[in-house]
């Protein structure tokens, strides 16, 4: 995920109550990444640590590329299965 500047189309206004510690953390993030305000700092924090809680959306171009690669592979190799001996040879057992 890439951090993008705020655009009016994707902003949600929210009034939040912060603990003193949270306020200090946001202040550090704001300074560390040279951000304009604590709203940007909160967005940056979520960008960095949010993936551990919520999976990011998959880009449709990535899915199209993945499908194309799969189709090319199937055209080239089909649904060929390997024998145990072929697998052992492949992994030099």
C-alpha positions, -999 to 999 in steps of 0.1 A, spaced: 0 0 0 13 34 -8 7 65 13 -12 91 -7 -21 127 1 -56 133 12 -81 141 -15 -116 153 -8 -131 122 -25 -118 98 2 -119 118 34 -141 111 64 -143 137 91 -141 122 126 -137 137 160 -117 114 183 -105 114 219 -69 105 223 -49 95 253 -18 115 261 4 86 250 -15 83 217 -11 120 211 26 118 217 29 88 193 11 107 166 34 137 173 64 115 168 51 100 136 42 134 123 77 146 129 94 115 117 76 115 83 75 153 80 37 153 78 14 183 79 -8 173 108 -18 145 132 -46 134 109 -19 126 83 1 109 111 -28 87 120 -33 77 84 4 69 81 3 48 113 -27 28 100 -9 24 66 21 9 84 4 -12 110 -31 -17 96 -21 -47 74 -16 -68 105 -53 -63 113 -70 -59 79 -58 -73 46 -54 -46 20 -75 -47 -12 -59 -64 -41 -53 -43 -72 -74 -55 -102 -43 -51 -125 -24 -75 -103 -52 -101 -106 -53 -96 -143 -16 -102 -145 -18 -133 -123 -46 -147 -145 -25 -141 -176 5 -158 -161 -16 -188 -151 -31 -191 -186 3 -189 -202 16 -216 -179 -13 -239 -185 -10 -234 -223 27 -243 -221 26 -272 -196 -10 -282 -193 -21 -301 -161 9 -324 -161 15 -342 -129 50 -353 -117 59 -387 -105 76 -393 -71 108 -400 -90 106 -368 -110 100 -348 -78 129 -365 -61 152 -358 -90 141 -322 -90 150 -318 -54 180 -341 -57 170 -367 -31 
